[in-house]
Amino acid sequence: MLRAAVIGVGSMGQHHARVYHELEDVELVAIADCDETAACQVARVRNVPAYTSGVEMLEAEEPDLVSVATPTSLHCETALAALERGAHVLVEKPISSTLAEAEEMIRQARERGLLLAIGHIERFNPAVVELRRRMEAGELGSIYQFHARRLSPYPDRIQDAGVVLDLAIHELDVMTCLDPTPVERIVAETRYHIDPQREDMLTGLLRFSSGAVGVLDINWLTPTKIRTLSVTGERGMFVVNYLRQDLIFYQDGHGDGDGWRILEILGVGEGNMVSHPIRKEEPLKREIQAFARAVVEGSSPLVAGEDGLRVLKLALMIRESAEAGLPICSQG
């Protein structure tokens, strides 16, 4: 039975506490949050002790694994405190605010023989898992383009990050997972419509060394929540709806004989549309289960610190490109 704790019980942290509480092979032993009211509310529901100091909680409870769901600016110091006390750590995305902090977290975990996992939750979305499986099986062929749309109303809960680190980082992780070749060039535009300190709109382009192009359409300005990713390749196009956990494949109408060429009379060359059955599951539960399993088995996390560092580098390059108004080239 693993002993688990959560530091930071805001919008995501309270769900970490819920999932740990529900797992059969993990015992939630405590939660911590500097907001005493929030800490006590979650602790009362889960019937565990509440602390206002993460360090005090770590020393008193000695958990085996810890979820860090504090604001991004506190990820590094909180994760290091847990690692120094022998706990394996799952940090909510992004890994940290700076590359130096991320590198220090990775170094400390490696030196102490502890796991550092990063909460890029869409990797555990069943539709994304199935998409990756089918792409690795060659069903799409060469990739031409990724097109991500992650749009929603402005969130009051986030105070220390804009859409690049809060939203686009999800798509960067998924794209680089599906196409692990280096990103050679980035061009981005950001806008500040609501808060002059945090960008609320991003339009970006990424050029992979494979030749694929990634399109990022991200904002906090749309009055409804949209979460989709389309991947176009030589055999057709996959479309993922993250929220509904749907995966649809649109077949290239030019690749399967003359049957679909009839549509070209109307100026359309479409192929079959196939909706792949997906067993819907909560991505966060899958993420935490995978983390606990890696702790037990001593295996690497599916999304390790190095993965978090890689996409943080890209996110910071996006901001650099937008601020400079110039393309940014990478050496991979």
C-alpha positions in Angstrom: 0.0 0.0 0.0 1.6 3.2 -1.2 1.2 6.3 1.0 0.2 9.4 -1.1 -0.1 13.1 -0.4 -1.1 16.1 -2.4 0.4 19.6 -2.1 -1.9 22.3 -3.5 -5.7 21.5 -3.6 -7.0 24.0 -6.0 -9.0 23.0 -9.1 -6.6 20.2 -10.1 -5.2 19.2 -6.7 -8.5 18.4 -5.2 -9.0 15.9 -8.1 -5.6 14.3 -7.4 -6.8 13.8 -3.8 -10.0 12.3 -5.0 -8.3 9.8 -7.3 -5.8 8.8 -4.7 -8.6 8.3 -2.2 -10.4 6.0 -4.8 -7.5 3.8 -5.6 -7.4 0.4 -3.9 -3.6 0.1 -3.7 -2.9 3.7 -2.6 -3.7 5.4 0.7 -4.2 9.1 0.7 -2.6 10.1 4.0 -2.6 13.9 3.9 -3.1 17.1 1.9 -1.4 20.5 2.2 -2.3 24.0 1.0 -1.4 27.4 2.1 -5.1 28.3 2.0 -6.2 26.8 5.3 -9.9 26.9 4.4 -9.3 25.0 1.1 -7.0 22.5 2.9 -9.6 21.8 5.6 -12.5 21.5 3.2 -10.7 18.8 1.0 -9.2 17.1 4.0 -12.6 16.8 5.7 -14.2 15.2 2.6 -11.3 12.7 2.2 -10.9 12.1 6.0 -7.2 12.9 6.1 -5.1 15.5 8.0 -4.8 19.0 6.6 -1.6 21.1 6.7 -0.9 24.6 5.6 2.8 23.8 5.1 3.9 21.3 2.5 7.3 20.8 4.3 5.6 20.1 7.6 3.3 17.6 6.0 6.2 15.8 4.3 8.1 15.5 7.5 5.1 14.4 9.6 3.5 11.9 7.1 6.5 10.6 5.1 4.5 9.8 2.0 5.9 7.5 -0.7 4.6 9.6 -3.6 3.4 13.2 -3.8 1.3 15.2 -6.3 2.4 18.8 -6.7 -0.5 20.9 -7.9 0.6 24.3 -6.6 0.8 27.4 -8.9 3.5 26.9 -11.5 5.9 29.4 -9.8 6.0 27.1 -6.8 6.5 23.8 -8.6 10.3 23.7 -8.3 10.6 24.4 -4.6 7.7 22.2 -3.7 9.0 19.3 -5.8 12.5 19.6 -4.5 11.2 19.6 -0.9 9.4 16.3 -1.6 12.4 14.7 -3.4 14.7 15.7 -0.6 12.5 13.8 1.8 12.5 10.6 -0.3 9.1 10.9 -2.1 8.5 10.2 -5.7 6.9 13.2 -7.4 4.1 13.9 -9.9 4.1 17.6 -10.9 1.2 19.1 -12.7 2.1 20.7 -16.0 4.1 22.7 -16.9 7.1 21.2 -15.1 8.2 24.7 -14.0 8.5 28.3 -15.0 12.1 28.2 -16.1 14.5 25.8 -17.8 17.0 26.1 -14.9 14.3 25.0 -12.4 13.3 22.1 -14.6 16.8 20.9 -15.0 17.4 21.1 -11.3 14.3 19.0 -10.6 15.4 16.4 -13.0 18.9 16.3 -11.6 17.7 16.0 -8.0 15.4 13.1 -8.9 18.1 11.3 -10.9 20.7 11.6 -8.1 18.2 10.4 -5.5 16.9 7.5 -7.6 13.4 8.9 -7.4 10.7 9.3 -10.1 9.8 12.7 -11.4 6.6 12.5 -13.5 4.9 15.4 -15.2 1.1 15.7 -15.5 0.6 16.1 -19.2 -2.8 14.6 -18.9 -3.8 14.4 -22.6 -1.2 11.6 -23.0 -3.6 9.5 -21.0 -6.7 10.5 -22.9 -8.0 7.2 -24.4 -8.6 8.9 -27.7 -5.0 10.1 -27.9 -3.6 6.7 -26.8 -5.6 5.0 -29.6 -4.5 7.7 -32.1 -0.8 7.1 -31.2 -1.2 3.3 -31.5 -2.8 3.6 -35.0 -0.2 6.1 -36.2 2.7 3.9 -35.0 1.0 1.1 -36.9 1.4 3.2 -40.0 -2.3 3.8 -40.6 -1.8 7.5 -41.5 1.5 7.2 -43.3 3.7 10.3 -43.4 2.5 13.2 -41.3 1.7 16.5 -43.1 0.1 18.6 -40.5 -1.1 18.8 -36.9 -3.9 21.4 -36.2 -4.7 22.0 -32.6 -7.6 24.1 -31.4 -7.8 24.6 -27.6 -10.2 27.4 -26.9 -12.2 28.4 -23.8 -13.5 31.3 -21.7 -11.1 33.3 -19.5 -10.3 31.4 -16.3 -10.1 33.2 -13.0 -8.4 30.3 -11.3 -5.0 30.8 -13.1 -2.9 33.7 -11.8 0.7 33.1 -12.9 0.5 31.8 -16.5 -0.9 32.7 -19.9 -2.3 30.5 -22.6 1.2 29.4 -23.8 2.1 27.6 -20.5 -1.4 26.7 -19.5 -3.0 25.5 -22.7 -0.6 25.3 -25.6 1.8 23.1 -23.5 -0.8 20.3 -23.8 -0.7 20.4 -27.6 3.1 20.7 -27.7 3.4 17.6 -25.6 0.9 15.6 -27.8 2.5 16.8 -31.1 6.0 16.0 -30.0 4.9 12.6 -28.7 3.3 11.8 -32.1 6.2 13.2 -34.1 9.4 13.0 -31.9 11.6 14.6 -34.6 13.2 17.9 -33.6 11.3 21.2 -34.0 13.4 23.3 -36.4 11.5 26.5 -36.5 8.7 28.3 -34.6 6.7 31.4 -35.6 4.2 32.8 -33.1 1.8 35.7 -32.4 0.3 36.3 -29.0 -2.3 38.9 -27.9 -3.3 40.4 -24.5 -6.9 41.3 -24.6 -8.1 40.9 -21.0 -5.0 40.9 -18.8 -1.9 42.9 -19.9 0.3 40.5 -17.9 -0.9 37.2 -19.4 -1.3 36.4 -23.1 -4.8 35.2 -23.8 -4.5 34.3 -27.5 -1.8 32.4 -29.4 -1.5 31.6 -33.1 1.6 29.5 -33.8 3.4 27.4 -36.3 6.0 24.7 -35.7 8.1 23.1 -38.4 9.3 19.6 -37.5 12.4 18.1 -39.1 10.2 15.3 -40.5 8.5 18.0 -42.7 5.3 18.1 -40.6 3.8 21.4 -39.6 2.1 22.1 -36.3 -0.6 24.7 -36.1 -1.6 26.1 -32.7 -4.9 28.0 -32.4 -5.2 28.7 -28.7 -7.2 31.3 -26.6 -9.1 32.2 -23.5 -11.5 34.3 -25.5 -14.0 31.8 -26.9 -17.3 31.6 -25.0 -17.4 27.8 -25.2 -14.8 25.1 -24.6 -13.3 23.5 -27.7 -10.5 20.8 -27.5 -9.7 19.2 -30.9 -6.6 17.9 -32.7 -6.5 16.9 -36.4 -3.6 15.1 -37.9 -3.4 15.0 -41.7 -1.2 12.6 -43.5 -0.7 10.8 -46.8 -3.6 8.3 -46.1 -6.1 10.7 -44.6 -6.9 12.6 -41.5 -7.5 11.6 -37.8 -9.5 14.0 -35.7 -9.5 13.8 -31.9 -12.1 15.4 -29.7 -10.3 15.5 -26.3 -13.5 16.3 -24.3 -15.7 13.6 -25.8 -12.8 11.2 -26.2 -13.7 10.6 -29.9 -11.4 9.5 -32.6 -12.5 9.8 -36.3 -10.6 8.9 -39.4 -11.3 10.5 -42.7 -9.8 8.3 -45.4 -8.0 9.8 -48.4 -10.6 9.5 -51.2 -7.9 9.3 -53.9 -6.4 6.1 -52.6 -9.0 3.4 -52.9 -10.0 2.9 -56.5 -12.7 4.6 -58.5 -15.7 4.2 -56.1 -15.0 7.5 -54.4 -13.8 9.3 -57.5 -17.4 9.7 -58.5 -17.6 12.5 -56.0 -15.0 14.4 -57.9 -17.8 15.2 -60.5 -19.0 17.6 -57.8 -15.5 18.9 -57.1 -15.1 16.8 -53.9 -12.8 13.8 -53.5 -13.8 12.4 -50.2 -13.2 9.0 -48.7 -14.8 6.9 -46.0 -15.3 8.3 -42.5 -14.6 5.8 -39.7 -15.4 6.5 -36.1 -13.2 4.3 -33.9 -14.7 2.9 -30.7 -13.0 4.3 -27.6 -13.5 3.0 -24.1 -13.9 6.2 -22.2 -11.9 6.6 -19.0 -10.9 9.5 -16.8 -7.4 10.6 -18.0 -6.3 11.8 -14.6 -7.1 8.5 -13.0 -5.1 6.7 -15.7 -2.3 9.2 -15.2 -2.1 8.6 -11.4 -2.5 4.8 -11.8 0.4 4.8 -14.2 2.5 6.9 -11.8 1.8 4.6 -8.9 2.5 1.6 -11.1 5.9 3.0 -12.1 6.8 3.6 -8.5 6.0 0.0 -7.6 7.8 -1.4 -10.6 10.7 1.0 -10.6 10.1 1.8 -14.2 10.2 5.2 -16.0 7.1 7.3 -15.9 5.2 7.6 -19.2 5.8 11.4 -19.1 9.1 12.0 -17.3 10.9 15.1 -16.3 12.8 15.2 -19.6 9.5 15.3 -21.5 8.4 18.2 -19.4 11.6 20.0 -20.0 11.4 19.4 -23.8 8.0 21.0 -24.2 8.8 23.8 -21.8 11.7 24.7 -24.1 9.3 24.9 -27.0 6.8 27.0 -25.0 9.4 29.5 -24.1 10.6 29.6 -27.7 7.0 30.4 -28.7 6.9 33.3 -26.3 10.3 34.5 -27.5 9.1 34.4 -31.1 5.9 36.3 -30.3 7.8 39.0 -28.3 10.4 39.5 -30.9 8.1 39.3 -33.9 10.5 36.9 -35.6 10.8 33.2 -36.4 12.9 31.2 -33.9 15.2 28.5 -35.1 16.1 25.5 -33.0 19.0 23.1 -33.1 16.7 20.3 -31.8 
